[in-house]
Amino acid sequence: MLNMLMQVEMVQAAGETAKGWGAMGAGIGMGLALIGAGLGLGRIGGQVAEGIARQPEAEGAIRGAGLLFAVLLEGATIIALVFALLFKLI
């Protein structure tokens, strides 16, 4: 009987440890997603500004392409954050 109680306590402790690792993994995943998004958006903005400065007559096309890429990057970032939060809950 005592052996069974000890096994139950060990399983509960292992479950709590697993939850801690899951939270740490989710935090790392969210941090990496946000760092990547920040770097990507900064690069997109800088290249769009440089492109407009080089060819002011193509401002509309350059701005539209930059906006499209920025929106796609934001969508991928939000999906990455949602997956990280879901993995934290599992």
C-alpha positions in Angstrom: 0.0 0.0 0.0 2.8 2.4 0.9 4.5 1.6 -2.4 1.4 2.6 -4.3 1.1 5.9 -2.5 4.8 6.7 -3.2 4.2 5.9 -6.9 1.2 8.3 -7.0 3.3 11.1 -5.4 6.1 10.5 -7.9 3.7 10.7 -10.9 2.2 13.9 -9.5 5.6 15.5 -9.1 6.6 14.5 -12.6 3.4 16.1 -14.0 4.2 19.4 -12.2 7.7 19.3 -13.6 6.4 18.7 -17.1 4.1 21.7 -16.8 7.1 23.8 -15.9 9.0 22.7 -18.9 6.0 23.3 -21.1 5.7 26.9 -19.8 9.4 27.5 -20.4 9.1 26.1 -23.9 6.1 28.3 -24.7 7.9 31.4 -23.4 11.0 30.6 -25.5 8.8 30.0 -28.6 6.9 33.3 -28.1 10.1 35.2 -27.5 11.7 33.9 -30.7 8.5 34.6 -32.7 8.4 38.2 -31.5 12.1 38.7 -32.1 11.8 37.4 -35.6 8.8 39.5 -36.3 10.5 42.6 -35.0 13.6 42.0 -37.2 11.5 41.2 -40.2 9.3 44.2 -39.9 12.3 46.5 -39.4 13.9 45.1 -42.5 10.8 45.4 -44.6 10.3 49.1 -43.5 13.9 50.0 -44.1 13.9 48.4 -47.6 10.6 50.0 -48.5 11.9 53.5 -47.5 15.1 52.9 -49.4 13.2 51.7 -52.5 11.0 54.8 -52.4 14.0 57.0 -52.0 15.6 55.4 -55.1 12.5 55.4 -57.3 10.0 58.0 -56.1 7.8 57.4 -59.2 7.2 53.8 -58.1 6.1 54.8 -54.6 2.6 53.2 -54.8 3.8 49.8 -56.0 6.7 49.6 -53.5 4.5 50.7 -50.6 1.8 48.1 -51.6 4.3 45.3 -51.8 5.9 46.2 -48.5 2.5 46.3 -46.8 1.6 42.9 -48.3 4.8 41.4 -46.9 4.3 43.1 -43.5 0.7 41.7 -43.2 1.9 38.2 -44.1 4.6 38.4 -41.5 2.2 39.6 -38.9 -0.1 36.7 -39.7 2.7 34.2 -39.3 3.7 35.8 -36.0 0.2 35.6 -34.6 -0.1 31.9 -35.7 3.3 31.2 -34.0 2.1 32.9 -30.8 -1.2 30.9 -30.8 0.7 27.6 -31.2 3.1 28.5 -28.4 0.2 29.2 -26.1 -1.6 26.0 -27.1 1.5 24.0 -26.5 1.7 25.6 -23.0 -1.8 24.3 -22.2 -1.2 20.8 -23.5 
